[in-house]
Amino acid sequence: MIARRAASAILIGGLLLATTGCSLFSEKATLIEYAPSDGVEADLGSIELRNVLAISDDGVDLNLVLTAVNTSDNGIFVNFQFNDGDGEEQLYVAGNSSKSIGQPDEESVILADANTQVGGRFPVYAQYGDVPGTQMLVPVFDGSLGEYSTLVPVAPTSTSIPE
């Protein structure tokens, strides 16, 4: 009788360990940090770049969409380099503030002549001052999704001068 109870206790203990043992040794999924959006993020010293993505219909000119948060008291110029350093754009973020770009009625940063694939990822290097920069692989979307349809960069129109 005692042997039977001991065997039952061992069997129940083995079943409990087999069904719950993985959670003892595996990483908790709720502790894994990720960017809960379509874009990527990066931290550069006092500058936090959030939901960084690009919008383009043809992959030539990209509208860079992001929110930059400056946690310092001083204004900062953030440099964005692309096309192996051949292209460069700059964004000013005032101290203790955030700045969104790329949305309608907001400042835009257009990465001209990017020549990339829509649906792929485009390397953009962000840096300011003496702070080490970082390369982000920015996802490139087109305007087919409703929320991005108004963010496609518009090609400049040429006007002819009458003679």
ZAGUVEX-740549 format. One line per field, with one value per atom (N, C-alpha, C, CB): atom name; residue number from 1; x, y, z; residue in three letters. Coordinates in steps of 0.2 Angstrom, whole numbers. Atoms other than C-alpha are relative to their C-alpha. Glycine has a CB too. Example, Ala and Ser with C-alpha at 12.3 -4.5 7.8 and 13.67 -1.06 7.14 Angstrom:
2
at N, CA, C, CB, N, CA, C, CB
i 1, 1, 1, 1, 2, 2, 2, 2
east 4, 62, 4, -5, -4, 68, -4, 2
north -6, -22, 6, 0, -6, -5, 5, 2
up 0, 39, 0, 6, -1, 36, 3, -7
aa ALA, ALA, ALA, ALA, SER, SER, SER, SER
//
This chain:
163
at N, CA, C, CB, N, CA, C, CB, N, CA, C, CB, N, CA, C, CB, N, CA, C, CB, N, CA, C, CB, N, CA, C, CB, N, CA, C, CB, N, CA, C, CB, N, CA, C, CB, N, CA, C, CB, N, CA, C, CB, N, CA, C, CB, N, CA, C, CB, N, CA, C, CB, N, CA, C, CB, N, CA, C, CB, N, CA, C, CB, N, CA, C, CB, N, CA, C, CB, N, CA, C, CB, N, CA, C, CB, N, CA, C, CB, N, CA, C, CB, N, CA, C, CB, N, CA, C, CB, N, CA, C, CB, N, CA, C, CB, N, CA, C, CB, N, CA, C, CB, N, CA, C, CB, N, CA, C, CB, N, CA, C, CB, N, CA, C, CB, N, CA, C, CB, N, CA, C, CB, N, CA, C, CB, N, CA, C, CB, N, CA, C, CB, N, CA, C, CB, N, CA, C, CB, N, CA, C, CB, N, CA, C, CB, N, CA, C, CB, N, CA, C, CB, N, CA, C, CB, N, CA, C, CB, N, CA, C, CB, N, CA, C, CB, N, CA, C, CB, N, CA, C, CB, N, CA, C, CB, N, CA, C, CB, N, CA, C, CB, N, CA, C, CB, N, CA, C, CB, N, CA, C, CB, N, CA, C, CB, N, CA, C, CB, N, CA, C, CB, N, CA, C, CB, N, CA, C, CB, N, CA, C, CB, N, CA, C, CB, N, CA, C, CB, N, CA, C, CB, N, CA, C, CB, N, CA, C, CB, N, CA, C, CB, N, CA, C, CB, N, CA, C, CB, N, CA, C, CB, N, CA, C, CB, N, CA, C, CB, N, CA, C, CB, N, CA, C, CB, N, CA, C, CB, N, CA, C, CB, N, CA, C, CB, N, CA, C, CB, N, CA, C, CB, N, CA, C, CB, N, CA, C, CB, N, CA, C, CB, N, CA, C, CB, N, CA, C, CB, N, CA, C, CB, N, CA, C, CB, N, CA, C, CB, N, CA, C, CB, N, CA, C, CB, N, CA, C, CB, N, CA, C, CB, N, CA, C, CB, N, CA, C, CB, N, CA, C, CB, N, CA, C, CB, N, CA, C, CB, N, CA, C, CB, N, CA, C, CB, N, CA, C, CB, N, CA, C, CB, N, CA, C, CB, N, CA, C, CB, N, CA, C, CB, N, CA, C, CB, N, CA, C, CB, N, CA, C, CB, N, CA, C, CB, N, CA, C, CB, N, CA, C, CB, N, CA, C, CB, N, CA, C, CB, N, CA, C, CB, N, CA, C, CB, N, CA, C, CB, N, CA, C, CB, N, CA, C, CB, N, CA, C, CB, N, CA, C, CB, N, CA, C, CB, N, CA, C, CB, N, CA, C, CB, N, CA, C, CB, N, CA, C, CB, N, CA, C, CB, N, CA, C, CB, N, CA, C, CB, N, CA, C, CB, N, CA, C, CB, N, CA, C, CB, N, CA, C, CB, N, CA, C, CB, N, CA, C, CB, N, CA, C, CB, N, CA, C, CB, N, CA, C, CB, N, CA, C, CB, N, CA, C, CB, N, CA, C, CB, N, CA, C, CB, N, CA, C, CB, N, CA, C, CB, N, CA, C, CB, N, CA, C, CB, N, CA, C, CB, N, CA, C, CB, N, CA, C, CB, N, CA, C, CB, N, CA, C, CB, N, CA, C, CB, N, CA, C, CB, N, CA, C, CB, N, CA, C, CB, N, CA, C, CB, N, CA, C, CB, N, CA, C, CB, N, CA, C, CB, N, CA, C, CB, N, CA, C, CB, N, CA, C, CB, N, CA, C, CB, N, CA, C, CB
i 1, 1, 1, 1, 2, 2, 2, 2, 3, 3, 3, 3, 4, 4, 4, 4, 5, 5, 5, 5, 6, 6, 6, 6, 7, 7, 7, 7, 8, 8, 8, 8, 9, 9, 9, 9, 10, 10, 10, 10, 11, 11, 11, 11, 12, 12, 12, 12, 13, 13, 13, 13, 14, 14, 14, 14, 15, 15, 15, 15, 16, 16, 16, 16, 17, 17, 17, 17, 18, 18, 18, 18, 19, 19, 19, 19, 20, 20, 20, 20, 21, 21, 21, 21, 22, 22, 22, 22, 23, 23, 23, 23, 24, 24, 24, 24, 25, 25, 25, 25, 26, 26, 26, 26, 27, 27, 27, 27, 28, 28, 28, 28, 29, 29, 29, 29, 30, 30, 30, 30, 31, 31, 31, 31, 32, 32, 32, 32, 33, 33, 33, 33, 34, 34, 34, 34, 35, 35, 35, 35, 36, 36, 36, 36, 37, 37, 37, 37, 38, 38, 38, 38, 39, 39, 39, 39, 40, 40, 40, 40, 41, 41, 41, 41, 42, 42, 42, 42, 43, 43, 43, 43, 44, 44, 44, 44, 45, 45, 45, 45, 46, 46, 46, 46, 47, 47, 47, 47, 48, 48, 48, 48, 49, 49, 49, 49, 50, 50, 50, 50, 51, 51, 51, 51, 52, 52, 52, 52, 53, 53, 53, 53, 54, 54, 54, 54, 55, 55, 55, 55, 56, 56, 56, 56, 57, 57, 57, 57, 58, 58, 58, 58, 59, 59, 59, 59, 60, 60, 60, 60, 61, 61, 61, 61, 62, 62, 62, 62, 63, 63, 63, 63, 64, 64, 64, 64, 65, 65, 65, 65, 66, 66, 66, 66, 67, 67, 67, 67, 68, 68, 68, 68, 69, 69, 69, 69, 70, 70, 70, 70, 71, 71, 71, 71, 72, 72, 72, 72, 73, 73, 73, 73, 74, 74, 74, 74, 75, 75, 75, 75, 76, 76, 76, 76, 77, 77, 77, 77, 78, 78, 78, 78, 79, 79, 79, 79, 80, 80, 80, 80, 81, 81, 81, 81, 82, 82, 82, 82, 83, 83, 83, 83, 84, 84, 84, 84, 85, 85, 85, 85, 86, 86, 86, 86, 87, 87, 87, 87, 88, 88, 88, 88, 89, 89, 89, 89, 90, 90, 90, 90, 91, 91, 91, 91, 92, 92, 92, 92, 93, 93, 93, 93, 94, 94, 94, 94, 95, 95, 95, 95, 96, 96, 96, 96, 97, 97, 97, 97, 98, 98, 98, 98, 99, 99, 99, 99, 100, 100, 100, 100, 101, 101, 101, 101, 102, 102, 102, 102, 103, 103, 103, 103, 104, 104, 104, 104, 105, 105, 105, 105, 106, 106, 106, 106, 107, 107, 107, 107, 108, 108, 108, 108, 109, 109, 109, 109, 110, 110, 110, 110, 111, 111, 111, 111, 112, 112, 112, 112, 113, 113, 113, 113, 114, 114, 114, 114, 115, 115, 115, 115, 116, 116, 116, 116, 117, 117, 117, 117, 118, 118, 118, 118, 119, 119, 119, 119, 120, 120, 120, 120, 121, 121, 121, 121, 122, 122, 122, 122, 123, 123, 123, 123, 124, 124, 124, 124, 125, 125, 125, 125, 126, 126, 126, 126, 127, 127, 127, 127, 128, 128, 128, 128, 129, 129, 129, 129, 130, 130, 130, 130, 131, 131, 131, 131, 132, 132, 132, 132, 133, 133, 133, 133, 134, 134, 134, 134, 135, 135, 135, 135, 136, 136, 136, 136, 137, 137, 137, 137, 138, 138, 138, 138, 139, 139, 139, 139, 140, 140, 140, 140, 141, 141, 141, 141, 142, 142, 142, 142, 143, 143, 143, 143, 144, 144, 144, 144, 145, 145, 145, 145, 146, 146, 146, 146, 147, 147, 147, 147, 148, 148, 148, 148, 149, 149, 149, 149, 150, 150, 150, 150, 151, 151, 151, 151, 152, 152, 152, 152, 153, 153, 153, 153, 154, 154, 154, 154, 155, 155, 155, 155, 156, 156, 156, 156, 157, 157, 157, 157, 158, 158, 158, 158, 159, 159, 159, 159, 160, 160, 160, 160, 161, 161, 161, 161, 162, 162, 162, 162, 163, 163, 163, 163
east 4, 0, 4, -5, -4, 14, 4, 5, -3, 23, -4, 3, 4, 8, -1, -7, 0, 6, 6, -2, -6, 24, 1, 6, 0, 23, -5, -2, 5, 7, 3, -6, -3, 16, 6, 3, -5, 31, -2, 5, 3, 20, -3, -5, 3, 11, 5, -5, -6, 27, 3, 5, -3, 34, -4, 1, 4, 19, 0, -8, 0, 19, 6, -1, -6, 37, 0, 6, 0, 35, -5, -3, 5, 20, 2, -7, -2, 27, 7, -3, -8, 46, 3, 3, -3, 49, 0, -4, 0, 43, 5, -7, -5, 56, 7, 1, -6, 70, 0, 3, 0, 64, -1, -6, 0, 65, -8, 4, 6, 49, -2, -2, 2, 41, -2, -5, 2, 34, 6, -5, -6, 52, 4, 4, -4, 58, -2, -2, 1, 59, -1, 5, 1, 52, -3, -4, 3, 46, -8, 3, 7, 26, -3, -4, 2, 24, 3, 2, -3, 28, 7, -4, -7, 44, 5, 0, -5, 60, 2, 7, -2, 68, 7, -4, -7, 85, 1, 4, -2, 93, 7, -1, -7, 107, 1, 0, -1, 112, -6, 5, 6, 99, -6, 2, 5, 89, -2, 3, 4, 76, -4, -4, 4, 70, -5, 5, 6, 53, -3, -4, 4, 43, 3, -7, -4, 56, -2, 7, 2, 49, 0, -7, -1, 50, -6, 6, 5, 36, 2, -7, -2, 38, -4, 8, 4, 28, 5, -4, -4, 43, 7, 1, -6, 58, 6, 2, -5, 67, 1, -2, 0, 62, -4, -3, 3, 58, -2, 4, 2, 48, 1, -8, -2, 56, -5, 7, 5, 43, 2, -7, -3, 48, -2, 7, 1, 46, 7, -6, -6, 62, -1, 5, 1, 62, 7, -3, -6, 76, -1, 2, 1, 78, 5, 1, -5, 92, -3, 7, 2, 90, 2, 3, -2, 99, -3, 8, 2, 93, 5, -2, -5, 101, -2, 0, 0, 104, 1, 4, -1, 102, 1, -6, -1, 110, -2, 8, 2, 103, 4, -8, -4, 115, -3, 7, 2, 110, 4, -8, -4, 117, 7, -2, -7, 133, 4, 4, -2, 135, 0, 7, 0, 132, -6, -1, 6, 115, 0, -7, 0, 113, -6, 6, 5, 98, 1, -7, -1, 97, -7, 5, 6, 83, 2, -4, -1, 83, -6, 0, 4, 75, 1, 0, -1, 73, 1, -6, -1, 78, -7, 4, 6, 66, -7, -1, 6, 54, 0, -1, 0, 48, -2, -5, 2, 46, -1, 6, 2, 37, 1, -8, -1, 41, -3, 8, 2, 34, -8, 3, 7, 16, -3, -3, 3, 4, 0, -7, 0, 6, 6, -6, -6, 23, 6, 0, -7, 41, 1, 6, -2, 47, 8, -4, -7, 64, -1, 4, 1, 64, 7, -3, -6, 78, 0, 2, 0, 81, 5, 1, -4, 87, 3, 6, -2, 87, 1, -5, 0, 84, 0, 6, 1, 78, -6, 0, 6, 64, -5, 2, 6, 47, -1, -6, 1, 43, 7, -2, -7, 62, 2, 5, -3, 73, 5, 2, -4, 83, 5, -3, -4, 99, 1, 7, -1, 99, 4, -7, -4, 113, -2, 8, 2, 108, 6, -7, -6, 121, -1, 7, 0, 123, 6, -6, -6, 138, 5, -2, -5, 151, -3, 5, 3, 138, 1, -7, 0, 141, -7, 3, 6, 128, -2, 1, 3, 118, -3, -5, 3, 113, -7, 4, 7, 94, -2, -5, 2, 87, -8, 1, 7, 71, -5, 1, 5, 56, -3, -6, 2, 50, -7, 5, 7, 31, -2, -5, 3, 20, -6, -1, 6, 4, -6, -1, 6, -7, -4, 2, 4, -12, -3, 5, 3, -24, 4, -7, -3, -14, 7, 2, -6, 1, -1, 5, 1, -8, 1, -7, -1, -6, 8, -4, -7, 13, 5, 2, -4, 19, 3, -3, -3, 32, -2, 8, 2, 26, 6, -6, -5, 38, -1, 1, 0, 42, -3, 6, 3, 32, 4, -7, -4, 42, -5, 4, 5, 34, 5, -2, -4, 39, -1, -3, 0, 43, -2, 7, 2, 33, 5, -7, -5, 44, -3, 2
north -6, 0, 6, 0, -6, 12, 1, -1, 0, 7, 3, -7, -2, 11, 8, -3, -7, 28, 4, 2, -3, 32, 0, -4, 0, 27, 5, -7, -5, 38, 7, -1, -7, 53, 1, 0, -1, 50, 1, -6, -1, 49, 7, -6, -6, 64, 6, 2, -5, 74, 0, -2, 0, 68, 3, -7, -4, 74, 7, -3, -7, 91, 3, 1, -3, 93, 0, -4, 1, 87, 6, -7, -5, 99, 7, -1, -6, 114, 2, 2, -1, 112, 5, -7, -5, 122, 7, -1, -7, 138, 1, 1, -1, 135, 2, -6, -1, 136, 5, -7, -4, 146, 8, -2, -7, 165, 2, 4, -2, 174, 5, 4, -4, 181, 7, -3, -7, 196, 5, 0, -4, 202, 2, -4, -1, 202, 7, -5, -7, 221, -1, 5, 0, 224, 7, -6, -6, 239, -2, 3, 2, 237, 4, 0, -5, 246, -3, 7, 2, 244, 2, 3, -3, 254, -3, 7, 2, 251, 6, -2, -5, 261, 0, -1, -1, 267, 5, 1, -5, 276, 2, -4, -3, 288, 5, 3, -5, 296, 3, 5, -4, 309, 0, 7, 1, 305, -7, 3, 6, 292, 0, -2, 1, 287, -5, -1, 5, 279, -1, 2, 2, 270, 3, 3, -2, 274, -4, 0, 4, 269, 5, -3, -4, 275, -2, -1, 1, 278, 2, 4, -1, 277, -4, -1, 4, 272, -4, 4, 3, 268, -2, 4, 2, 266, 5, -7, -5, 281, 5, 3, -5, 295, -3, 7, 3, 290, 6, -5, -5, 300, -4, 2, 3, 296, 2, 2, -2, 295, -3, -4, 2, 295, 5, -1, -5, 303, 0, -2, -1, 309, 3, 4, -3, 312, 2, -5, -2, 323, 1, 7, 0, 320, 5, -7, -5, 333, 7, 0, -7, 352, 4, 3, -4, 357, -3, -1, 2, 357, -5, 6, 5, 343, 0, -7, 2, 341, -7, 5, 7, 323, -1, -4, 1, 318, -7, 1, 6, 304, -1, 0, 1, 297, -7, -1, 6, 284, 0, 1, 2, 277, 1, 6, 0, 274, 6, -4, -6, 291, 6, 0, -5, 300, 4, -4, -4, 306, 2, -3, -2, 316, 5, 3, -5, 325, 1, -3, -2, 333, 2, 6, -2, 336, 3, -7, -3, 348, -2, 8, 1, 343, 4, -8, -5, 356, -4, 5, 4, 351, -1, 5, 3, 341, 0, 4, 0, 339, -6, 6, 5, 327, 3, -6, -3, 330, -6, 4, 5, 320, 3, -3, -3, 321, -5, 1, 4, 314, -1, -7, 0, 316, 6, -1, -6, 328, 6, -2, -7, 346, 0, 1, 0, 341, 1, -6, 0, 344, -7, 2, 6, 331, -1, -1, 1, 323, -5, -3, 4, 316, -3, 4, 4, 303, 0, -7, -1, 308, -5, 7, 5, 295, -6, 4, 6, 281, -6, -1, 6, 268, -7, 0, 6, 254, -4, 1, 4, 241, 1, -8, -1, 245, -7, 3, 6, 231, -3, -5, 2, 229, 4, 0, -4, 237, 4, -4, -5, 252, 2, 6, -2, 256, 7, -3, -7, 273, 0, 3, -1, 279, 6, 0, -6, 291, 1, -1, -2, 301, 7, -2, -7, 317, 2, 3, -2, 327, -6, 1, 5, 315, -7, 2, 6, 302, -5, 1, 5, 285, -1, -6, 1, 283, -8, 3, 7, 267, 0, -2, 1, 260, -4, -4, 3, 256, -3, 5, 3, 244, 2, -8, -3, 255, -4, 7, 3, 246, 5, -4, -4, 253, -2, 1, 1, 254, 4, 1, -4, 260, 3, -4, -4, 270, -4, 6, 4, 255, -1, -7, 0, 254, 7, -2, -7, 268, 4, -2, -4, 274, 3, -3, -2, 277, 4, -6, -2, 283, 8, -1, -7, 302, 1, 3, -2, 300, -2, -5, 1, 295, 7, -3, -7, 309, 1, -1, -2, 319, 3, 5, -3, 322, 7, -4, -7, 340, 1, 4, -1, 347, 5, 2, -5, 356, 5, -3, -6, 373, 3, 5, -3, 380, 8, -3, -7, 398, 3, 4, -2, 407, 5, 4, -4, 415, 7, -3
up 0, 0, 0, 6, 0, 4, -6, 6, 6, -11, -6, -2, 5, -22, 1, 1, -1, -14, -2, 8, 2, -16, -8, 3, 8, -35, -3, -2, 2, -37, 1, 4, -1, -29, -5, 7, 5, -40, -7, 0, 7, -56, 0, -1, 0, -51, 0, 6, 1, -48, -6, 6, 6, -64, -5, -2, 5, -74, 1, 1, -1, -65, -3, 7, 2, -69, -8, 2, 7, -87, -3, -2, 3, -90, 2, 2, -2, -81, 0, 7, -1, -81, -5, -1, 5, -97, 3, -7, -3, -88, 5, 2, -5, -75, -4, 4, 3, -88, -6, -2, 6, -103, 2, -4, -1, -104, -1, -6, 0, -100, -6, 7, 6, -116, 1, -4, -2, -107, 1, 5, -2, -103, -6, 5, 6, -121, -3, -6, 2, -127, -8, 2, 8, -145, -1, -2, 2, -155, -2, -6, 2, -155, -5, 7, 5, -171, -7, 1, 7, -190, 0, -5, 1, -188, 5, 1, -5, -178, 5, -4, -4, -164, 2, 7, -2, -158, 5, -6, -5, -143, -1, 7, 1, -146, 6, -7, -6, -129, 2, -3, -2, -126, -5, 2, 5, -142, 0, -7, 1, -143, -7, 6, 7, -161, 1, -6, -1, -161, -6, 6, 5, -174, -7, 1, 6, -188, -6, 1, 6, -205, -6, 0, 6, -223, -5, -4, 5, -236, -7, 3, 7, -255, -4, -1, 5, -270, -5, -4, 5, -281, 3, -5, -3, -269, -2, -2, 2, -276, 5, -7, -5, -264, 6, -2, -6, -246, 5, 3, -6, -233, 6, -1, -6, -217, 6, 2, -5, -203, 7, -2, -6, -185, 5, 0, -5, -168, 4, 5, -3, -160, 7, -4, -7, -141, 3, 5, -2, -134, 8, -3, -7, -115, 3, 3, -3, -113, 0, -4, 0, -109, -6, 6, 6, -125, -6, 0, 7, -143, -3, -4, 4, -154, -7, 4, 7, -172, -1, -5, 1, -177, -8, 2, 7, -193, -3, -2, 2, -204, -7, -2, 6, -217, -4, 1, 4, -231, -7, -2, 7, -248, 2, -5, -2, -239, 1, -6, -2, -233, -6, 1, 5, -250, 1, -7, -2, -244, 7, -2, -7, -228, 1, 2, -2, -220, 8, -1, -7, -203, 3, 1, -3, -190, 7, 1, -7, -175, 5, -1, -5, -159, 6, 2, -6, -145, 6, 0, -7, -127, 3, 4, -4, -117, -4, 7, 4, -131, -5, -4, 5, -144, -7, 1, 7, -163, -5, -3, 5, -176, -6, 1, 7, -194, -5, -2, 5, -210, 0, 1, 0, -206, -3, 7, 3, -215, 5, -3, -4, -209, 5, 4, -4, -201, -4, 5, 4, -206, -3, 5, 3, -218, -1, -7, 2, -221, -5, 6, 6, -238, -2, -6, 2, -242, -8, 4, 8, -261, -3, -2, 4, -273, 4, -3, -4, -261, -4, 6, 4, -274, 4, -5, -4, -263, -2, 7, 2, -264, 5, 0, -4, -257, 3, -4, -3, -245, 4, -5, -3, -240, 6, -5, -5, -227, -3, 6, 2, -230, 5, -3, -5, -220, 1, -1, -1, -212, 7, 1, -6, -200, 3, -2, -4, -186, 5, 3, -4, -176, 2, -3, -2, -167, 4, 3, -4, -159, 0, 7, -2, -151, 2, 5, -2, -147, -6, 2, 5, -156, -4, 3, 4, -170, 0, -7, 1, -175, -7, 6, 6, -191, 1, -5, -1, -192, -7, 2, 6, -205, 0, -1, 0, -209, -5, -1, 5, -216, -5, 4, 5, -232, -2, -6, 2, -235, -6, 6, 6, -250, 3, -6, -2, -249, -1, -4, 1, -251, 6, -3, -6, -233, 2, 6, -1, -228, 4, 3, -4, -214, -3, 7, 3, -225, -7, -2, 7, -241, -1, -2, 0, -236, 1, 5, -2, -232, -6, 6, 5, -249, -3, -6, 2, -255, -7, 0, 6, -269, -4, 0, 5, -284, -1, -6, 2, -287, -7, 2, 6, -301, -4, 0, 4, -315, -3, -5, 4, -321, -5, 6, 6, -337, 0, -7, 0, -338, -7, 2, 7, -352, -3, 1, 4, -365, -2, -6
aa MET, MET, MET, MET, ILE, ILE, ILE, ILE, ALA, ALA, ALA, ALA, ARG, ARG, ARG, ARG, ARG, ARG, ARG, ARG, ALA, ALA, ALA, ALA, ALA, ALA, ALA, ALA, SER, SER, SER, SER, ALA, ALA, ALA, ALA, ILE, ILE, ILE, ILE, LEU, LEU, LEU, LEU, ILE, ILE, ILE, ILE, GLY, GLY, GLY, GLY, GLY, GLY, GLY, GLY, LEU, LEU, LEU, LEU, LEU, LEU, LEU, LEU, LEU, LEU, LEU, LEU, ALA, ALA, ALA, ALA, THR, THR, THR, THR, THR, THR, THR, THR, GLY, GLY, GLY, GLY, CYS, CYS, CYS, CYS, SER, SER, SER, SER, LEU, LEU, LEU, LEU, PHE, PHE, PHE, PHE, SER, SER, SER, SER, GLU, GLU, GLU, GLU, LYS, LYS, LYS, LYS, ALA, ALA, ALA, ALA, THR, THR, THR, THR, LEU, LEU, LEU, LEU, ILE, ILE, ILE, ILE, GLU, GLU, GLU, GLU, TYR, TYR, TYR, TYR, ALA, ALA, ALA, ALA, PRO, PRO, PRO, PRO, SER, SER, SER, SER, ASP, ASP, ASP, ASP, GLY, GLY, GLY, GLY, VAL, VAL, VAL, VAL, GLU, GLU, GLU, GLU, ALA, ALA, ALA, ALA, ASP, ASP, ASP, ASP, LEU, LEU, LEU, LEU, GLY, GLY, GLY, GLY, SER, SER, SER, SER, ILE, ILE, ILE, ILE, GLU, GLU, GLU, GLU, LEU, LEU, LEU, LEU, ARG, ARG, ARG, ARG, ASN, ASN, ASN, ASN, VAL, VAL, VAL, VAL, LEU, LEU, LEU, LEU, ALA, ALA, ALA, ALA, ILE, ILE, ILE, ILE, SER, SER, SER, SER, ASP, ASP, ASP, ASP, ASP, ASP, ASP, ASP, GLY, GLY, GLY, GLY, VAL, VAL, VAL, VAL, ASP, ASP, ASP, ASP, LEU, LEU, LEU, LEU, ASN, ASN, ASN, ASN, LEU, LEU, LEU, LEU, VAL, VAL, VAL, VAL, LEU, LEU, LEU, LEU, THR, THR, THR, THR, ALA, ALA, ALA, ALA, VAL, VAL, VAL, VAL, ASN, ASN, ASN, ASN, THR, THR, THR, THR, SER, SER, SER, SER, ASP, ASP, ASP, ASP, ASN, ASN, ASN, ASN, GLY, GLY, GLY, GLY, ILE, ILE, ILE, ILE, PHE, PHE, PHE, PHE, VAL, VAL, VAL, VAL, ASN, ASN, ASN, ASN, PHE, PHE, PHE, PHE, GLN, GLN, GLN, GLN, PHE, PHE, PHE, PHE, ASN, ASN, ASN, ASN, ASP, ASP, ASP, ASP, GLY, GLY, GLY, GLY, ASP, ASP, ASP, ASP, GLY, GLY, GLY, GLY, GLU, GLU, GLU, GLU, GLU, GLU, GLU, GLU, GLN, GLN, GLN, GLN, LEU, LEU, LEU, LEU, TYR, TYR, TYR, TYR, VAL, VAL, VAL, VAL, ALA, ALA, ALA, ALA, GLY, GLY, GLY, GLY, ASN, ASN, ASN, ASN, SER, SER, SER, SER, SER, SER, SER, SER, LYS, LYS, LYS, LYS, SER, SER, SER, SER, ILE, ILE, ILE, ILE, GLY, GLY, GLY, GLY, GLN, GLN, GLN, GLN, PRO, PRO, PRO, PRO, ASP, ASP, ASP, ASP, GLU, GLU, GLU, GLU, GLU, GLU, GLU, GLU, SER, SER, SER, SER, VAL, VAL, VAL, VAL, ILE, ILE, ILE, ILE, LEU, LEU, LEU, LEU, ALA, ALA, ALA, ALA, ASP, ASP, ASP, ASP, ALA, ALA, ALA, ALA, ASN, ASN, ASN, ASN, THR, THR, THR, THR, GLN, GLN, GLN, GLN, VAL, VAL, VAL, VAL, GLY, GLY, GLY, GLY, GLY, GLY, GLY, GLY, ARG, ARG, ARG, ARG, PHE, PHE, PHE, PHE, PRO, PRO, PRO, PRO, VAL, VAL, VAL, VAL, TYR, TYR, TYR, TYR, ALA, ALA, ALA, ALA, GLN, GLN, GLN, GLN, TYR, TYR, TYR, TYR, GLY, GLY, GLY, GLY, ASP, ASP, ASP, ASP, VAL, VAL, VAL, VAL, PRO, PRO, PRO, PRO, GLY, GLY, GLY, GLY, THR, THR, THR, THR, GLN, GLN, GLN, GLN, MET, MET, MET, MET, LEU, LEU, LEU, LEU, VAL, VAL, VAL, VAL, PRO, PRO, PRO, PRO, VAL, VAL, VAL, VAL, PHE, PHE, PHE, PHE, ASP, ASP, ASP, ASP, GLY, GLY, GLY, GLY, SER, SER, SER, SER, LEU, LEU, LEU, LEU, GLY, GLY, GLY, GLY, GLU, GLU, GLU, GLU, TYR, TYR, TYR, TYR, SER, SER, SER, SER, THR, THR, THR, THR, LEU, LEU, LEU, LEU, VAL, VAL, VAL, VAL, PRO, PRO, PRO, PRO, VAL, VAL, VAL, VAL, ALA, ALA, ALA, ALA, PRO, PRO, PRO, PRO, THR, THR, THR, THR, SER, SER, SER, SER, THR, THR, THR, THR, SER, SER, SER, SER, ILE, ILE, ILE, ILE, PRO, PRO, PRO, PRO, GLU, GLU, GLU, GLU
//
